[in-house]
Amino acid sequence: MNGRFIVFEGNDGAGKSTQIAMAEKYLKNKGIRVLTTREPGGTEVGYRIRKLLLDPEYKMDGLTEAFLLAADRNEHVRNVIIPALKEGYVVLSDRYILSSIVYQGMVRGVGIDKILKLNMVFEEMIKPDLYIVLTLHPKYSLERLTKGNKKDRLDSENLDFHLSVYKSFKEASQNKPNIVNIEALGTEEQVFEKVKTHLDSCLDLR
């Protein structure tokens, strides 16, 4: 595969969507073909799974979430990511396996080993060239969430949940060669300057 696979991760409210949009514009301005996608929801099947996962009316345990996300990921990897990489695109994805490790494996208590086994088939097909993990302490990130639209099932979780997600992303990012952690304090432009440094390095744009 000639393309590159770059994943943006992080706790809710850390600014992933904004930074992905800025990254897409930056790379396209350099003449690079870019495909931006997300998990869950990057396919029609995934869109329906996303609605179920985020619906505040439904309650489910971590293992149920993990299986639904794996089903979404199967559709996403086979029908979106791999075809785009074969055509030479830089694929920017809003979330991938690291989110399952953090949310279901660590925070929901399913266990990292179980999540890794469930997702082994995807790791064998394709691994991200780079994970950019944006983290922002819940005392700041929750302010952003409350200013947005109607809260989904994850946004509505209590402070302890959001704090655990924040800490778990930082822990999961340590000492991994293809994972960089950026604390997303400052303006959008200031954060993107840090993001851009890692994009340039991964894509040999310097």
PAPA-129044 format. One line per field, with one value per residue (C-alpha): x, y, z; chain. Coordinates in pm, whole numbers, m for minus. Layout:
<rs>
c1: (X, ...) .
c2: (Y, ...) .
c3: (Z, ...) .
chaine: (A, ...) .
</rs>
This chain:
<rs>
c1: (0, 136, m82, m40, m282, m296, m538, m652, m750, m825, m1085, m1410, m1380, m1005, m1055, m1005, m1261, m1114, m757, m851, m1021, m712, m486, m698, m681, m306, m228, m459, m290, 33, m125, m169, m475, m656, m950, m1102, m1320, m1430, m1512, m1781, m1974, m1742, m1977, m2355, m2345, m2115, m2347, m2629, m2401, m2288, m2646, m2706, m2381, m2435, m2808, m2857, m3172, m2973, m2749, m2494, m2184, m1832, m1813, m2131, m1978, m1657, m1837, m2042, m1728, m1548, m1837, m1813, m1433, m1459, m1677, m1456, m1121, m1232, m1450, m1295, m943, m771, m914, m805, m455, m418, m499, m228, m441, m340, m624, m709, m937, m1118, m1056, m942, m830, m671, m1015, m1142, m840, m907, m1286, m1378, m1053, m940, m1233, m1522, m1312, m1328, m950, m683, m599, m958, m976, m647, m765, m1095, m911, m620, m767, m755, m400, m299, m459, m336, m161, m163, 156, 84, m155, m195, m355, m505, m579, m737, m816, m1191, m1206, m1151, m1293, m1630, m1679, m1653, m1900, m2160, m2139, m2216, m2535, m2742, m2518, m2481, m2449, m2073, m2085, m2343, m2116, m2005, m1679, m1507, m1565, m1423, m1126, m1056, m1070, m827, m578, m612, m533, m219, m119, m188, 24, 341, 651, 483, 689, 390, 189, 237, 43, m36, m193, m444, m418, m402, m565, m659, m369, m120, m228, m213, 147, 230, 13, 176, 523, 426, 240, 546, 769, 539, 486, 842, 718, 1007) .
c2: (0, 340, 560, 659, 598, 865, 843, 1123, 1011, 1165, 1237, 1407, 1784, 1783, 1922, 1621, 1725, 2074, 1948, 1685, 1953, 2172, 1879, 1795, 2155, 2175, 1855, 1932, 2271, 2077, 1878, 1559, 1342, 1309, 1100, 1196, 943, 842, 559, 471, 596, 589, 359, 325, 28, 224, 525, 308, 154, 502, 615, 312, 353, 722, 715, 822, 608, 284, 140, m132, m275, m237, m572, m498, m165, m341, m590, m315, m111, m415, m467, m103, m132, m436, m244, 62, m110, m332, m85, 255, 255, m22, 80, 442, 340, 123, 430, 629, 850, 981, 857, 1069, 883, 1021, 726, 367, 77, 293, 429, 74, 3, 314, 337, m31, m200, 37, 258, 12, m268, m520, m556, m455, m815, m890, m575, m659, m1012, m882, m636, m859, m919, m545, m509, m787, m606, m252, m58, 322, 497, 754, 809, 1174, 1167, 1498, 1519, 1797, 1785, 1747, 2078, 2234, 1971, 1947, 2321, 2265, 1977, 2181, 2454, 2210, 2046, 1794, 1559, 1199, 894, 937, 1314, 1263, 1042, 1180, 1361, 1046, 875, 1166, 1197, 825, 852, 1146, 964, 639, 806, 955, 618, 431, 683, 634, 476, 381, 457, 544, 740, 1106, 1277, 1647, 1830, 2049, 2369, 2697, 2822, 2594, 2739, 2680, 2318, 2266, 2388, 2086, 1856, 1987, 1898, 1532, 1530, 1672, 1410, 1118, 1227, 1354, 1707, 1894) .
c3: (0, m98, 122, 484, 769, 1039, 1333, 1561, 1910, 2247, 2511, 2413, 2396, 2324, 1973, 1746, 1486, 1455, 1425, 1166, 956, 983, 894, 590, 463, 529, 341, 49, 10, m39, m321, m120, m177, 155, 272, 607, 785, 1135, 1373, 1434, 1133, 833, 639, 612, 851, 1078, 1077, 1209, 1472, 1576, 1634, 1856, 2053, 2123, 2189, 2556, 2578, 2556, 2824, 2746, 2907, 2776, 2600, 2402, 2300, 2198, 1972, 1806, 1746, 1602, 1358, 1254, 1221, 997, 750, 781, 728, 440, 251, 321, 465, 268, m73, m12, 96, m214, m425, m248, m26, 312, 531, 836, 1075, 1376, 1613, 1564, 1785, 2055, 2143, 2202, 2423, 2630, 2648, 2664, 2766, 3039, 3145, 3102, 3252, 2966, 2974, 2726, 2631, 2531, 2320, 2149, 2071, 1934, 1710, 1610, 1265, 1190, 1319, 1084, 788, 854, 1131, 1161, 1060, 1329, 1618, 1721, 2067, 2175, 2546, 2747, 3118, 3180, 3367, 3023, 2787, 2962, 2915, 2539, 2550, 2737, 2472, 2191, 2074, 2267, 2464, 2347, 2573, 2628, 2672, 2948, 3159, 3497, 3575, 3706, 3370, 3170, 3404, 3369, 2987, 2997, 3220, 3025, 2692, 2844, 2989, 2665, 2471, 2673, 2516, 2187, 1874, 1653, 1914, 2006, 2283, 2254, 2548, 2364, 2569, 2382, 2066, 1778, 1578, 1861, 1894, 1518, 1507, 1723, 1512, 1193, 1321, 1350, 1019, 845, 1003, 922, 561, 497, 425, 582) .
chaine: (A, A, A, A, A, A, A, A, A, A, A, A, A, A, A, A, A, A, A, A, A, A, A, A, A, A, A, A, A, A, A, A, A, A, A, A, A, A, A, A, A, A, A, A, A, A, A, A, A, A, A, A, A, A, A, A, A, A, A, A, A, A, A, A, A, A, A, A, A, A, A, A, A, A, A, A, A, A, A, A, A, A, A, A, A, A, A, A, A, A, A, A, A, A, A, A, A, A, A, A, A, A, A, A, A, A, A, A, A, A, A, A, A, A, A, A, A, A, A, A, A, A, A, A, A, A, A, A, A, A, A, A, A, A, A, A, A, A, A, A, A, A, A, A, A, A, A, A, A, A, A, A, A, A, A, A, A, A, A, A, A, A, A, A, A, A, A, A, A, A, A, A, A, A, A, A, A, A, A, A, A, A, A, A, A, A, A, A, A, A, A, A, A, A, A, A, A, A, A, A, A, A, A, A, A, A) .
</rs>
